[in-house]
Amino acid sequence: MTGKKKWYVKALIVIALVIGALFAGFPILWMVLSSFKPNVEIFAWPPIWISKNFSLEAYTAILQNSGQVRFFINSYFIAIVVVIFTLGISILASYSFSRFDFPGKSLLNTLIISVQAVPPITLLIPYLSLIVAMKLYNTYGALILTYMLFTLPYAILMTTGYLNTLPKDLDEAVMIDGGSRFRALWTILVPISVPGLISVGMYTFMQAWNEYLFALTLTKTNNMRTVPVGINMLMGQHSYQWNEMMAMSVIGSLPVLILFLFFQRYFIAGMTAGAVKS
């Protein structure tokens, strides 16, 4: 390929990437701009990009509303608890899959993978009946247990893949020095696996933070509902508070954005580390 053709190829790639970035970023830009507008300007034609009536009224309305703030508290609490329990269980389960051979290991692996293929919506009705029978309806426990069931299969697969890249000599060295497998796991393998665990934790947090269907179905009072449900509740019977919806969406997007910005390096490393076994 001549130098001129290479230049054309690079130019086309850059143009395609720019178009893709604009296409992906436009809804986010529109959401942010709309959060500073009054409702009347959001549907104006031609569109008003920068409002002449720039205002923080929508953000003030959200943050001064104790009910709306409660949605954020619920989402933070549930997501953090789900991350802690998911990481703890997945580390123990992944260590077993990575370091031991036991009867039914292949079958259990297959079952964990197959769970990922089941659409959650198909489980909604029977799962609701189960939660009601267990007297967990409209409790934190219902949402925490539900989100753990959805995030654990992926977390176990990812963590197992990461541990498979670590040589078993590390465990054996600790045991030769008189340590136990439990000590080898928590003092050697877990610290080394931090990039992989961060990526699993980020995935788990995002799943728990963004989930809507089960958060709506398994709760009935506003003091138990989460941010996605709270955003939907701003759609009234006769009017929609679009600027408040956009403002709440912006605030709700910040935790995930901050996590990704601060831990992007670990997230990418963790996502790719389990792809090749050393």
TORKOL-4160 file (C-alpha; in steps of 0.2 Angstrom, whole numbers, padded with zeros to 4 digits, m for minus):
278
<pt num="1" X="0000" Y="0000" Z="0000"/>
<pt num="2" X="0007" Y="0017" Z="m0005"/>
<pt num="3" X="0009" Y="0031" Z="0007"/>
<pt num="4" X="m0005" Y="0041" Z="m0001"/>
<pt num="5" X="m0017" Y="0026" Z="0001"/>
<pt num="6" X="m0012" Y="0024" Z="0019"/>
<pt num="7" X="m0016" Y="0043" Z="0022"/>
<pt num="8" X="m0033" Y="0040" Z="0015"/>
<pt num="9" X="m0036" Y="0025" Z="0026"/>
<pt num="10" X="m0031" Y="0035" Z="0042"/>
<pt num="11" X="m0042" Y="0049" Z="0037"/>
<pt num="12" X="m0057" Y="0038" Z="0035"/>
<pt num="13" X="m0054" Y="0030" Z="0051"/>
<pt num="14" X="m0052" Y="0047" Z="0060"/>
<pt num="15" X="m0068" Y="0053" Z="0052"/>
<pt num="16" X="m0078" Y="0037" Z="0057"/>
<pt num="17" X="m0072" Y="0039" Z="0075"/>
<pt num="18" X="m0077" Y="0057" Z="0076"/>
<pt num="19" X="m0094" Y="0053" Z="0069"/>
<pt num="20" X="m0096" Y="0038" Z="0081"/>
<pt num="21" X="m0091" Y="0049" Z="0095"/>
<pt num="22" X="m0103" Y="0063" Z="0090"/>
<pt num="23" X="m0117" Y="0050" Z="0088"/>
<pt num="24" X="m0114" Y="0043" Z="0105"/>
<pt num="25" X="m0111" Y="0059" Z="0114"/>
<pt num="26" X="m0125" Y="0069" Z="0107"/>
<pt num="27" X="m0139" Y="0062" Z="0119"/>
<pt num="28" X="m0127" Y="0065" Z="0134"/>
<pt num="29" X="m0124" Y="0083" Z="0128"/>
<pt num="30" X="m0143" Y="0086" Z="0126"/>
<pt num="31" X="m0147" Y="0079" Z="0143"/>
<pt num="32" X="m0134" Y="0091" Z="0151"/>
<pt num="33" X="m0140" Y="0106" Z="0142"/>
<pt num="34" X="m0158" Y="0102" Z="0145"/>
<pt num="35" X="m0156" Y="0101" Z="0163"/>
<pt num="36" X="m0152" Y="0120" Z="0164"/>
<pt num="37" X="m0167" Y="0125" Z="0154"/>
<pt num="38" X="m0185" Y="0128" Z="0158"/>
<pt num="39" X="m0197" Y="0115" Z="0151"/>
<pt num="40" X="m0204" Y="0127" Z="0138"/>
<pt num="41" X="m0187" Y="0128" Z="0130"/>
<pt num="42" X="m0184" Y="0110" Z="0129"/>
<pt num="43" X="m0196" Y="0107" Z="0115"/>
<pt num="44" X="m0194" Y="0124" Z="0106"/>
<pt num="45" X="m0191" Y="0124" Z="0087"/>
<pt num="46" X="m0179" Y="0127" Z="0081"/>
<pt num="47" X="m0169" Y="0120" Z="0096"/>
<pt num="48" X="m0162" Y="0131" Z="0109"/>
<pt num="49" X="m0145" Y="0124" Z="0112"/>
<pt num="50" X="m0139" Y="0137" Z="0126"/>
<pt num="51" X="m0153" Y="0143" Z="0136"/>
<pt num="52" X="m0155" Y="0162" Z="0138"/>
<pt num="53" X="m0164" Y="0158" Z="0155"/>
<pt num="54" X="m0149" Y="0147" Z="0161"/>
<pt num="55" X="m0155" Y="0141" Z="0178"/>
<pt num="56" X="m0150" Y="0128" Z="0192"/>
<pt num="57" X="m0169" Y="0127" Z="0196"/>
<pt num="58" X="m0170" Y="0109" Z="0191"/>
<pt num="59" X="m0155" Y="0104" Z="0202"/>
<pt num="60" X="m0161" Y="0114" Z="0217"/>
<pt num="61" X="m0178" Y="0106" Z="0216"/>
<pt num="62" X="m0170" Y="0089" Z="0216"/>
<pt num="63" X="m0158" Y="0091" Z="0230"/>
<pt num="64" X="m0170" Y="0101" Z="0241"/>
<pt num="65" X="m0183" Y="0087" Z="0239"/>
<pt num="66" X="m0180" Y="0074" Z="0253"/>
<pt num="67" X="m0189" Y="0061" Z="0243"/>
<pt num="68" X="m0178" Y="0063" Z="0228"/>
<pt num="69" X="m0162" Y="0063" Z="0240"/>
<pt num="70" X="m0169" Y="0047" Z="0247"/>
<pt num="71" X="m0168" Y="0038" Z="0230"/>
<pt num="72" X="m0149" Y="0042" Z="0229"/>
<pt num="73" X="m0146" Y="0036" Z="0247"/>
<pt num="74" X="m0155" Y="0020" Z="0243"/>
<pt num="75" X="m0145" Y="0017" Z="0227"/>
<pt num="76" X="m0129" Y="0021" Z="0235"/>
<pt num="77" X="m0132" Y="0009" Z="0250"/>
<pt num="78" X="m0139" Y="m0005" Z="0239"/>
<pt num="79" X="m0125" Y="m0004" Z="0226"/>
<pt num="80" X="m0111" Y="m0003" Z="0239"/>
<pt num="81" X="m0117" Y="m0018" Z="0249"/>
<pt num="82" X="m0120" Y="m0028" Z="0233"/>
<pt num="83" X="m0102" Y="m0024" Z="0227"/>
<pt num="84" X="m0095" Y="m0030" Z="0244"/>
<pt num="85" X="m0104" Y="m0046" Z="0245"/>
<pt num="86" X="m0102" Y="m0050" Z="0227"/>
<pt num="87" X="m0083" Y="m0048" Z="0228"/>
<pt num="88" X="m0082" Y="m0058" Z="0244"/>
<pt num="89" X="m0091" Y="m0072" Z="0237"/>
<pt num="90" X="m0084" Y="m0072" Z="0220"/>
<pt num="91" X="m0066" Y="m0072" Z="0227"/>
<pt num="92" X="m0069" Y="m0088" Z="0237"/>
<pt num="93" X="m0079" Y="m0096" Z="0223"/>
<pt num="94" X="m0066" Y="m0092" Z="0210"/>
<pt num="95" X="m0052" Y="m0098" Z="0221"/>
<pt num="96" X="m0060" Y="m0115" Z="0222"/>
<pt num="97" X="m0063" Y="m0116" Z="0203"/>
<pt num="98" X="m0045" Y="m0110" Z="0199"/>
<pt num="99" X="m0035" Y="m0121" Z="0212"/>
<pt num="100" X="m0045" Y="m0136" Z="0215"/>
<pt num="101" X="m0053" Y="m0151" Z="0205"/>
<pt num="102" X="m0069" Y="m0158" Z="0212"/>
<pt num="103" X="m0083" Y="m0168" Z="0206"/>
<pt num="104" X="m0096" Y="m0158" Z="0196"/>
<pt num="105" X="m0084" Y="m0144" Z="0193"/>
<pt num="106" X="m0087" Y="m0143" Z="0174"/>
<pt num="107" X="m0106" Y="m0145" Z="0176"/>
<pt num="108" X="m0106" Y="m0131" Z="0189"/>
<pt num="109" X="m0096" Y="m0120" Z="0177"/>
<pt num="110" X="m0108" Y="m0123" Z="0164"/>
<pt num="111" X="m0123" Y="m0119" Z="0175"/>
<pt num="112" X="m0115" Y="m0102" Z="0180"/>
<pt num="113" X="m0112" Y="m0098" Z="0161"/>
<pt num="114" X="m0130" Y="m0103" Z="0157"/>
<pt num="115" X="m0137" Y="m0091" Z="0170"/>
<pt num="116" X="m0130" Y="m0077" Z="0160"/>
<pt num="117" X="m0140" Y="m0082" Z="0145"/>
<pt num="118" X="m0157" Y="m0081" Z="0154"/>
<pt num="119" X="m0166" Y="m0064" Z="0151"/>
<pt num="120" X="m0170" Y="m0057" Z="0168"/>
<pt num="121" X="m0188" Y="m0052" Z="0163"/>
<pt num="122" X="m0193" Y="m0070" Z="0161"/>
<pt num="123" X="m0189" Y="m0073" Z="0180"/>
<pt num="124" X="m0199" Y="m0058" Z="0186"/>
<pt num="125" X="m0216" Y="m0066" Z="0190"/>
<pt num="126" X="m0209" Y="m0081" Z="0199"/>
<pt num="127" X="m0196" Y="m0071" Z="0207"/>
<pt num="128" X="m0208" Y="m0059" Z="0214"/>
<pt num="129" X="m0219" Y="m0073" Z="0221"/>
<pt num="130" X="m0203" Y="m0080" Z="0229"/>
<pt num="131" X="m0198" Y="m0063" Z="0237"/>
<pt num="132" X="m0216" Y="m0061" Z="0244"/>
<pt num="133" X="m0216" Y="m0079" Z="0251"/>
<pt num="134" X="m0199" Y="m0075" Z="0260"/>
<pt num="135" X="m0207" Y="m0059" Z="0267"/>
<pt num="136" X="m0193" Y="m0048" Z="0259"/>
<pt num="137" X="m0205" Y="m0038" Z="0248"/>
<pt num="138" X="m0201" Y="m0019" Z="0249"/>
<pt num="139" X="m0185" Y="m0022" Z="0259"/>
<pt num="140" X="m0167" Y="m0018" Z="0255"/>
<pt num="141" X="m0164" Y="m0037" Z="0256"/>
<pt num="142" X="m0174" Y="m0040" Z="0241"/>
<pt num="143" X="m0165" Y="m0029" Z="0230"/>
<pt num="144" X="m0148" Y="m0034" Z="0237"/>
<pt num="145" X="m0151" Y="m0052" Z="0235"/>
<pt num="146" X="m0158" Y="m0049" Z="0217"/>
<pt num="147" X="m0143" Y="m0039" Z="0211"/>
<pt num="148" X="m0131" Y="m0052" Z="0218"/>
<pt num="149" X="m0140" Y="m0066" Z="0209"/>
<pt num="150" X="m0137" Y="m0056" Z="0193"/>
<pt num="151" X="m0119" Y="m0050" Z="0196"/>
<pt num="152" X="m0112" Y="m0066" Z="0204"/>
<pt num="153" X="m0110" Y="m0077" Z="0188"/>
<pt num="154" X="m0101" Y="m0064" Z="0178"/>
<pt num="155" X="m0090" Y="m0059" Z="0194"/>
<pt num="156" X="m0085" Y="m0078" Z="0197"/>
<pt num="157" X="m0081" Y="m0080" Z="0178"/>
<pt num="158" X="m0070" Y="m0064" Z="0178"/>
<pt num="159" X="m0061" Y="m0067" Z="0194"/>
<pt num="160" X="m0058" Y="m0086" Z="0190"/>
<pt num="161" X="m0050" Y="m0080" Z="0173"/>
<pt num="162" X="m0039" Y="m0068" Z="0183"/>
<pt num="163" X="m0034" Y="m0081" Z="0196"/>
<pt num="164" X="m0030" Y="m0093" Z="0182"/>
<pt num="165" X="m0016" Y="m0081" Z="0176"/>
<pt num="166" X="m0007" Y="m0082" Z="0193"/>
<pt num="167" X="0005" Y="m0097" Z="0195"/>
<pt num="168" X="0001" Y="m0110" Z="0209"/>
<pt num="169" X="0018" Y="m0108" Z="0215"/>
<pt num="170" X="0013" Y="m0092" Z="0225"/>
<pt num="171" X="0001" Y="m0103" Z="0235"/>
<pt num="172" X="0013" Y="m0117" Z="0237"/>
<pt num="173" X="0027" Y="m0105" Z="0243"/>
<pt num="174" X="0015" Y="m0098" Z="0257"/>
<pt num="175" X="0011" Y="m0116" Z="0262"/>
<pt num="176" X="0029" Y="m0121" Z="0263"/>
<pt num="177" X="0032" Y="m0107" Z="0275"/>
<pt num="178" X="0018" Y="m0114" Z="0286"/>
<pt num="179" X="0004" Y="m0103" Z="0280"/>
<pt num="180" X="m0013" Y="m0109" Z="0275"/>
<pt num="181" X="m0022" Y="m0108" Z="0259"/>
<pt num="182" X="m0034" Y="m0095" Z="0266"/>
<pt num="183" X="m0018" Y="m0084" Z="0271"/>
<pt num="184" X="m0011" Y="m0087" Z="0253"/>
<pt num="185" X="m0028" Y="m0081" Z="0246"/>
<pt num="186" X="m0030" Y="m0065" Z="0256"/>
<pt num="187" X="m0012" Y="m0060" Z="0258"/>
<pt num="188" X="m0004" Y="m0064" Z="0241"/>
<pt num="189" X="m0017" Y="m0068" Z="0228"/>
<pt num="190" X="m0030" Y="m0054" Z="0232"/>
<pt num="191" X="m0018" Y="m0040" Z="0232"/>
<pt num="192" X="m0011" Y="m0045" Z="0216"/>
<pt num="193" X="m0028" Y="m0047" Z="0209"/>
<pt num="194" X="m0033" Y="m0029" Z="0213"/>
<pt num="195" X="m0035" Y="m0023" Z="0194"/>
<pt num="196" X="m0047" Y="m0038" Z="0191"/>
<pt num="197" X="m0057" Y="m0035" Z="0206"/>
<pt num="198" X="m0059" Y="m0017" Z="0202"/>
<pt num="199" X="m0066" Y="m0021" Z="0185"/>
<pt num="200" X="m0078" Y="m0033" Z="0193"/>
<pt num="201" X="m0083" Y="m0021" Z="0206"/>
<pt num="202" X="m0086" Y="m0007" Z="0194"/>
<pt num="203" X="m0097" Y="m0019" Z="0183"/>
<pt num="204" X="m0106" Y="m0024" Z="0199"/>
<pt num="205" X="m0109" Y="m0006" Z="0204"/>
<pt num="206" X="m0115" Y="m0001" Z="0187"/>
<pt num="207" X="m0127" Y="m0015" Z="0186"/>
<pt num="208" X="m0135" Y="m0012" Z="0204"/>
<pt num="209" X="m0135" Y="0007" Z="0201"/>
<pt num="210" X="m0144" Y="0007" Z="0184"/>
<pt num="211" X="m0156" Y="m0008" Z="0186"/>
<pt num="212" X="m0174" Y="m0002" Z="0185"/>
<pt num="213" X="m0186" Y="m0017" Z="0182"/>
<pt num="214" X="m0184" Y="m0026" Z="0198"/>
<pt num="215" X="m0181" Y="m0010" Z="0208"/>
<pt num="216" X="m0199" Y="m0005" Z="0203"/>
<pt num="217" X="m0207" Y="m0022" Z="0205"/>
<pt num="218" X="m0200" Y="m0027" Z="0222"/>
<pt num="219" X="m0203" Y="m0011" Z="0230"/>
<pt num="220" X="m0220" Y="m0001" Z="0234"/>
<pt num="221" X="m0215" Y="0014" Z="0244"/>
<pt num="222" X="m0205" Y="0029" Z="0239"/>
<pt num="223" X="m0193" Y="0027" Z="0254"/>
<pt num="224" X="m0187" Y="0010" Z="0247"/>
<pt num="225" X="m0185" Y="0015" Z="0228"/>
<pt num="226" X="m0169" Y="0019" Z="0219"/>
<pt num="227" X="m0163" Y="0033" Z="0207"/>
<pt num="228" X="m0170" Y="0025" Z="0190"/>
<pt num="229" X="m0187" Y="0023" Z="0198"/>
<pt num="230" X="m0186" Y="0040" Z="0205"/>
<pt num="231" X="m0183" Y="0047" Z="0187"/>
<pt num="232" X="m0198" Y="0038" Z="0180"/>
<pt num="233" X="m0209" Y="0045" Z="0194"/>
<pt num="234" X="m0206" Y="0063" Z="0187"/>
<pt num="235" X="m0217" Y="0058" Z="0173"/>
<pt num="236" X="m0234" Y="0063" Z="0179"/>
<pt num="237" X="m0251" Y="0059" Z="0172"/>
<pt num="238" X="m0253" Y="0077" Z="0164"/>
<pt num="239" X="m0236" Y="0084" Z="0163"/>
<pt num="240" X="m0218" Y="0079" Z="0163"/>
<pt num="241" X="m0204" Y="0088" Z="0172"/>
<pt num="242" X="m0192" Y="0086" Z="0159"/>
<pt num="243" X="m0179" Y="0098" Z="0166"/>
<pt num="244" X="m0179" Y="0089" Z="0183"/>
<pt num="245" X="m0178" Y="0072" Z="0174"/>
<pt num="246" X="m0163" Y="0078" Z="0165"/>
<pt num="247" X="m0155" Y="0085" Z="0181"/>
<pt num="248" X="m0158" Y="0069" Z="0190"/>
<pt num="249" X="m0151" Y="0059" Z="0176"/>
<pt num="250" X="m0135" Y="0070" Z="0176"/>
<pt num="251" X="m0133" Y="0068" Z="0195"/>
<pt num="252" X="m0137" Y="0049" Z="0193"/>
<pt num="253" X="m0124" Y="0047" Z="0180"/>
<pt num="254" X="m0110" Y="0055" Z="0190"/>
<pt num="255" X="m0105" Y="0040" Z="0201"/>
<pt num="256" X="m0102" Y="0029" Z="0186"/>
<pt num="257" X="m0093" Y="0043" Z="0177"/>
<pt num="258" X="m0082" Y="0046" Z="0192"/>
<pt num="259" X="m0078" Y="0028" Z="0195"/>
<pt num="260" X="m0073" Y="0026" Z="0176"/>
<pt num="261" X="m0062" Y="0041" Z="0176"/>
<pt num="262" X="m0053" Y="0036" Z="0192"/>
<pt num="263" X="m0051" Y="0018" Z="0189"/>
<pt num="264" X="m0051" Y="0017" Z="0170"/>
<pt num="265" X="m0033" Y="0010" Z="0169"/>
<pt num="266" X="m0038" Y="m0004" Z="0181"/>
<pt num="267" X="m0054" Y="m0008" Z="0173"/>
<pt num="268" X="m0046" Y="m0010" Z="0156"/>
<pt num="269" X="m0032" Y="m0021" Z="0163"/>
<pt num="270" X="m0044" Y="m0031" Z="0173"/>
<pt num="271" X="m0056" Y="m0034" Z="0158"/>
<pt num="272" X="m0041" Y="m0041" Z="0147"/>
<pt num="273" X="m0031" Y="m0050" Z="0161"/>
<pt num="274" X="m0041" Y="m0066" Z="0161"/>
<pt num="275" X="m0041" Y="m0068" Z="0142"/>
<pt num="276" X="m0024" Y="m0077" Z="0142"/>
<pt num="277" X="m0018" Y="m0090" Z="0154"/>
<pt num="278" X="0000" Y="m0089" Z="0158"/>
